[in-house]
Protein backbone atom coordinates (compact mmCIF):
# COMPACT_ATOMS: atom_id res chain seq x y z
CA UNK A 1 0.00 0.00 0.00
CA UNK A 2 1.17 3.50 -0.69
CA UNK A 3 0.04 7.06 -0.28
CA UNK A 4 1.41 10.17 -1.98
CA UNK A 5 1.39 13.55 -0.25
CA UNK A 6 2.52 16.96 -1.47
CA UNK A 7 4.01 19.85 0.50
CA UNK A 8 4.07 23.19 -1.25
CA UNK A 9 5.58 24.97 1.77
CA UNK A 10 7.01 24.27 5.20
CA UNK A 11 3.77 25.23 6.93
CA UNK A 12 2.19 22.06 5.53
CA UNK A 13 4.82 19.72 7.01
CA UNK A 14 3.09 19.34 10.39
CA UNK A 15 -0.19 18.38 8.72
CA UNK A 16 1.63 15.90 6.49
CA UNK A 17 3.45 14.42 9.49
CA UNK A 18 0.11 13.87 11.22
CA UNK A 19 -1.30 12.20 8.08
CA UNK A 20 1.75 9.92 7.83
CA UNK A 21 1.44 8.79 11.45
CA UNK A 22 -2.28 8.11 11.06
CA UNK A 23 -1.73 6.20 7.80
CA UNK A 24 1.12 4.07 9.14
CA UNK A 25 -0.15 3.38 12.67
CA UNK A 26 0.89 1.23 14.54
CA UNK A 27 4.23 1.04 12.65
CA UNK A 28 7.25 2.53 14.43
CA UNK A 29 10.15 1.92 12.04
CA UNK A 30 10.65 4.34 9.13
CA UNK A 31 13.32 4.55 6.39
CA UNK A 32 13.67 7.95 4.70
CA UNK A 33 14.95 8.04 1.11
CA UNK A 34 15.79 11.17 -0.85
CA UNK A 35 18.56 13.40 -2.07
CA UNK A 36 20.39 15.70 0.30
CA UNK A 37 18.33 18.82 0.95
CA UNK A 38 14.94 17.30 0.11
CA UNK A 39 13.70 17.74 3.68
CA UNK A 40 14.16 14.38 5.41
CA UNK A 41 15.32 15.89 8.70
CA UNK A 42 12.60 18.55 8.57
CA UNK A 43 9.94 15.86 8.16
CA UNK A 44 11.46 13.81 10.99
CA UNK A 45 11.30 16.90 13.24
CA UNK A 46 7.62 17.32 12.37
CA UNK A 47 6.90 13.62 13.00
CA UNK A 48 8.70 13.83 16.34
CA UNK A 49 6.67 16.87 17.38
CA UNK A 50 3.45 15.10 16.40
CA UNK A 51 4.50 12.20 18.63
CA UNK A 52 5.03 14.58 21.57
CA UNK A 53 8.82 14.78 21.72
CA UNK A 54 10.04 16.92 24.59
CA UNK A 55 13.64 17.28 23.35
CA UNK A 56 15.19 19.46 20.66
CA UNK A 57 15.27 17.48 17.40
CA UNK A 58 18.42 17.91 15.30
CA UNK A 59 20.30 16.01 12.64
CA UNK A 60 22.55 13.24 13.99
CA UNK A 61 24.96 13.59 11.07
CA UNK A 62 28.08 13.32 13.23
CA UNK A 63 26.77 11.26 16.13
CA UNK A 64 24.91 8.82 13.80
CA UNK A 65 22.03 8.46 16.28
CA UNK A 66 20.09 10.89 18.47
CA UNK A 67 17.69 9.80 21.17
CA UNK A 68 14.57 11.83 21.90
CA UNK A 69 12.00 11.34 24.63
CA UNK A 70 8.26 11.35 24.13
CA UNK A 71 6.12 12.57 26.99
CA UNK A 72 4.41 9.15 27.12
CA UNK A 73 7.67 7.55 28.31
CA UNK A 74 8.58 6.24 24.86
CA UNK A 75 11.69 7.04 22.83
CA UNK A 76 12.52 8.02 19.29
CA UNK A 77 15.84 7.06 17.74
CA UNK A 78 16.86 9.26 14.82
CA UNK A 79 19.64 7.83 12.65
CA UNK A 80 21.72 9.46 9.93
CA UNK A 81 23.91 6.86 8.23
CA UNK A 82 25.26 9.25 5.57
CA UNK A 83 28.82 9.23 6.94
CA UNK A 84 29.27 5.51 7.56
CA UNK A 85 31.55 3.60 5.22
CA UNK A 86 30.00 0.14 5.58
CA UNK A 87 27.38 -1.81 7.52
CA UNK A 88 29.98 -3.01 10.03
CA UNK A 89 29.83 0.45 11.61
CA UNK A 90 26.11 -0.07 12.29
CA UNK A 91 26.91 -3.45 13.87
CA UNK A 92 29.63 -1.81 15.98
CA UNK A 93 27.20 0.77 17.34
CA UNK A 94 24.78 -1.99 18.33
CA UNK A 95 22.01 -1.14 15.87
CA UNK A 96 19.99 -4.19 17.00
CA UNK A 97 19.37 -2.61 20.40
CA UNK A 98 17.67 0.31 18.66
CA UNK A 99 15.98 -1.36 15.69
CA UNK A 100 14.44 -4.21 17.69
CA UNK A 101 13.23 -2.05 20.56
CA UNK A 102 9.71 -0.71 21.05
CA UNK A 103 10.94 2.79 20.23
CA UNK A 104 10.25 4.71 17.06
CA UNK A 105 13.18 4.59 14.63
CA UNK A 106 13.59 7.23 11.94
CA UNK A 107 16.43 6.25 9.59
CA UNK A 108 18.04 8.66 7.14
CA UNK A 109 20.24 7.21 4.38
CA UNK A 110 19.06 3.59 4.78
CA UNK A 111 20.80 2.88 1.46
CA UNK A 112 24.00 2.61 3.50
CA UNK A 113 22.64 -0.33 5.53
CA UNK A 114 20.41 -2.16 3.05
CA UNK A 115 21.04 -5.61 4.57
CA UNK A 116 19.91 -4.40 8.00
CA UNK A 117 16.56 -2.95 6.93
CA UNK A 118 13.62 -5.21 7.73
CA UNK A 119 10.97 -5.88 5.10
CA UNK A 120 8.15 -4.48 7.23
CA UNK A 121 9.71 -1.02 7.59
CA UNK A 122 7.72 1.98 6.36
CA UNK A 123 9.47 3.61 3.42
CA UNK A 124 9.25 7.38 3.04
CA UNK A 125 10.51 8.47 -0.40
CA UNK A 126 10.92 12.20 -0.86
CA UNK A 127 11.32 14.14 -4.09
CA UNK A 128 11.78 17.83 -4.80
CA UNK A 129 9.64 18.91 -7.75
CA UNK A 130 10.15 22.58 -8.39
CA UNK A 131 9.27 24.27 -5.12
CA UNK A 132 7.09 21.47 -3.77
CA UNK A 133 7.95 18.13 -2.25
CA UNK A 134 6.36 14.84 -3.18
CA UNK A 135 6.33 12.36 -0.32
CA UNK A 136 5.53 8.72 -1.02
CA UNK A 137 4.66 6.61 2.01
CA UNK A 138 4.94 2.88 1.37
CA UNK A 139 3.74 0.33 3.91
Protein Blocks (a to p, Z undefined) as FASTA:
>chain_A
ZZddddfbfklmmmmmmmmmmmmoccfbdcdeddehilpmmmmmmmmmmnopabdcddfk
lnopacdddfklpacddddfklpmbfklmmmnommmmmmmmbdcddehkllmmmmpcfkb
ccdddddehjbccddddZZ
